[in-house]
Amino acid sequence: MVKTLTKHGNSYALVIDKPILELLRVSPDTPFEIMTDGQSLVLTPVRDARQEKKFGKALKGVHERFGRAMKRLAE
């Protein structure tokens, strides 16, 4: 996906489409850590540790319940 910057007041903004936000499990209120190596820009959502623990627990439950079925479907 190629995006261009949008003028926003005296600055520029990068608009992130809603499906991408949903995939990343972020909202407009989510803080992001911004890093660069001088050529690339990396945005990483800053997660609440409690929320991450809850998500990890749910993911583990899904894996335990449906892991074998998912593996068979993948084959």
Secondary structure, DSSP 8 states (H G I E B T S, - for coil): -----EEETTEEE----HHHHHHHT--TT--EEEEE-SS-EEEEE---HHHHHHHHHHHHHHHHHHHHHHHHHH-
